Amino acid sequence: MKTDKKIYEKIGEGSNFLLTDYTDNYDLYVENQKILNKKKFGSGCNDGKDVFKNISLEVFARTEKPTFGLCHGVRSGLENKTLGELLGCTVIGTEIGDKFGYPEITIQWDMHEIKDEWINSCDVIYSNSFDHTYDPIYCLNQWSKCLKDTGIIVLQFADNSHFNKEMISNKKYSPGDPFNASLDIYKTICEEYTNLEIVEVKKWDGRSGVNHIIMQNKR
């Protein structure tokens, strides 16, 4: 069930963070995501291999033999390919746009929706595209259904690029990156409105302001 807009208003949408409203125009959301996909499409991925090595270590600390994972908003497909190789299991990538790499392990799919076979099946869900969500509460609760008891979600959070106070004060809503929020807002949404809890925020990347948020289902 999609999130009532009043909840986002309560958290501070429009003053503490921005969330582009696609409530009555999902087709426009998809169109804008496809435009962004074409604009940004390339052969690489947003995180380096060292980050995926660290993610794999977090997974192996929780299970000896991972069996399945998901990467959302992948474009090139390199991140799900890399993580799958490190974990020794299948990691499926999803991309809502028309262009994506490694089609044998990547599907055209809206990251807000889940397949029945994904439920309770994931050792890890990774995304550096969570700012592309039109409904972060709904999205995280959907992903939480897919986790095994030992499973984790890892989100890249880039404070410098995704939280711009001038954009918020001037209400400059982004069509392609609908969710513009601080780390504090991420924490509020996760801990107060989802089935998840934040385990740790890691600084695995040398770039200024880039963090990785590790979440798990509440114990």
C-alpha positions in Angstrom: 0.0 0.0 0.0 1.4 3.3 -1.0 2.2 5.9 1.7 -0.3 8.6 2.6 1.1 12.0 1.7 0.1 13.3 5.1 2.9 11.1 6.6 5.5 12.8 4.5 4.0 16.2 5.4 4.4 15.3 9.1 8.0 14.4 8.6 8.6 17.8 6.9 8.2 17.4 3.1 8.7 20.8 1.5 10.7 22.2 4.4 13.1 19.5 5.7 13.3 17.5 2.5 11.7 17.2 -1.0 9.7 14.4 -2.5 8.5 15.0 -6.0 4.8 14.1 -6.1 3.9 11.4 -8.6 0.8 10.2 -6.7 -1.5 10.8 -9.6 0.9 10.4 -12.5 3.0 7.2 -12.3 3.5 7.2 -16.1 5.3 10.5 -15.8 7.6 9.1 -13.1 8.5 6.2 -15.5 9.0 8.6 -18.4 11.4 10.8 -16.3 13.3 7.8 -15.1 13.8 6.6 -18.7 15.0 10.0 -19.7 17.5 10.0 -16.9 18.6 6.4 -17.8 19.5 7.5 -21.3 21.3 10.6 -20.1 23.4 8.8 -17.5 23.9 5.4 -19.2 27.4 4.1 -19.1 29.6 1.0 -18.6 30.5 1.7 -15.0 28.8 2.0 -11.7 28.6 4.6 -9.0 30.5 2.6 -6.4 34.0 1.1 -6.8 34.9 -2.6 -6.3 36.3 -2.0 -2.8 32.8 -1.0 -1.7 31.3 -4.2 -3.0 34.1 -6.2 -1.3 33.1 -4.5 2.0 29.4 -5.3 1.3 30.3 -9.0 0.7 32.2 -9.1 4.0 29.1 -7.8 5.8 27.0 -10.6 4.1 29.5 -13.3 4.9 29.6 -12.1 8.5 25.9 -13.1 8.7 25.8 -16.2 6.5 28.4 -18.8 5.4 26.7 -19.4 2.0 24.7 -16.6 0.5 22.2 -17.7 -2.2 20.6 -14.6 -3.7 20.7 -10.8 -3.8 19.2 -7.8 -5.6 20.7 -4.5 -6.8 18.1 -1.8 -7.7 18.5 0.9 -10.3 21.6 -0.5 -11.9 21.7 0.8 -15.5 25.0 -0.9 -16.6 24.4 -4.0 -14.5 28.1 -3.9 -13.4 27.2 -3.7 -9.7 25.0 -6.8 -9.6 27.6 -8.7 -11.7 30.4 -7.6 -9.3 28.5 -8.4 -6.2 27.3 -11.7 -7.5 30.9 -12.7 -8.3 32.1 -11.7 -4.8 29.3 -13.6 -3.1 29.3 -16.6 -5.4 25.6 -16.5 -6.0 23.0 -14.9 -8.3 22.4 -11.2 -7.8 19.7 -9.8 -10.0 19.8 -6.2 -11.1 16.7 -4.1 -11.8 16.5 -1.1 -14.0 13.3 0.8 -14.9 14.9 2.4 -18.0 15.0 0.8 -21.5 18.8 0.4 -21.5 20.8 -1.9 -19.2 23.8 -4.2 -19.2 24.2 -7.9 -18.5 20.6 -8.8 -19.5 21.2 -12.4 -18.3 21.2 -11.1 -14.7 19.4 -7.7 -15.2 15.7 -7.1 -15.7 13.6 -4.1 -16.6 11.7 -3.5 -13.4 10.4 -0.8 -11.0 12.4 -1.1 -7.8 9.2 -0.4 -5.7 7.7 -3.7 -6.7 8.7 -7.2 -5.7 8.3 -10.7 -7.2 6.9 -13.5 -5.1 10.0 -15.5 -5.4 12.1 -12.7 -3.9 10.2 -12.7 -0.6 12.3 -14.0 2.3 15.0 -14.8 -0.2 17.6 -12.0 -0.1 21.0 -12.1 1.6 21.5 -8.5 0.5 19.7 -5.7 -1.4 22.0 -2.9 -2.6 21.2 0.4 -4.3 22.9 3.7 -5.0 19.6 4.9 -6.6 17.4 5.4 -3.5 17.1 9.1 -4.3 15.1 7.9 -7.4 12.2 6.6 -5.2 8.8 8.4 -5.4 7.7 6.7 -2.1 10.7 5.8 0.2 8.6 4.4 3.0 6.7 2.0 0.7 9.9 1.1 -1.1 11.8 0.2 2.0 8.9 -1.8 3.4 8.7 -3.7 0.1 12.4 -4.5 0.2 12.2 -5.6 3.9 9.8 -8.4 2.8 12.5 -9.8 0.6 15.2 -10.2 3.3 16.1 -13.4 4.9 16.4 -13.3 8.7 20.1 -12.6 8.3 19.7 -10.3 5.2 20.7 -6.7 4.9 20.0 -3.7 2.8 22.9 -1.4 1.8 22.1 2.1 0.5 24.7 4.5 -0.8 24.0 8.0 0.5 25.8 11.0 -1.0 25.2 13.9 1.2 26.8 16.5 -1.0 24.8 15.7 -4.1 21.5 14.5 -2.7 20.9 17.0 0.1 21.1 20.6 -1.2 19.7 23.1 1.3 19.3 25.7 -1.5 17.2 23.3 -3.5 15.0 22.7 -0.5 14.6 26.3 0.5 13.7 27.2 -3.1 11.6 24.0 -3.5 13.5 22.9 -6.6 11.9 19.5 -7.1 13.8 17.1 -9.3 11.9 15.0 -11.9 14.6 12.3 -12.1 15.8 12.3 -8.4 12.5 12.7 -6.6 13.8 12.1 -3.0 16.1 14.9 -1.8 16.8 14.4 1.9 19.4 14.4 4.6 20.8 11.4 6.4 18.6 12.4 9.4 15.5 12.1 7.3 16.6 8.7 6.0 17.0 7.6 9.6 13.6 9.0 10.6 11.8 7.2 7.7 13.6 3.9 8.3 13.2 3.7 12.0 9.8 5.2 12.5 7.9 4.2 9.4 9.3 0.9 8.2 10.0 -2.6 9.4 13.8 -1.9 9.3 16.4 -0.6 11.6 19.8 1.0 10.8 22.7 -1.1 11.9 25.5 1.2 11.0 26.6 4.0 8.6 29.9 3.1 7.0 32.4 5.4 5.3 33.7 2.9 2.7 34.2 5.5 0.0 37.0 8.1 -0.1 34.7 10.7 -1.7 33.5 13.5 0.5 30.0 13.0 1.9 29.5 9.5 0.6 28.3 7.0 3.1 26.7 3.5 3.1 23.8 2.8 5.3 23.3 -0.8 6.5 19.8 -1.8 7.4 18.2 -5.0 8.7 14.7 -6.1 9.7 13.9 -5.1 13.3 14.7 -7.9 15.7 
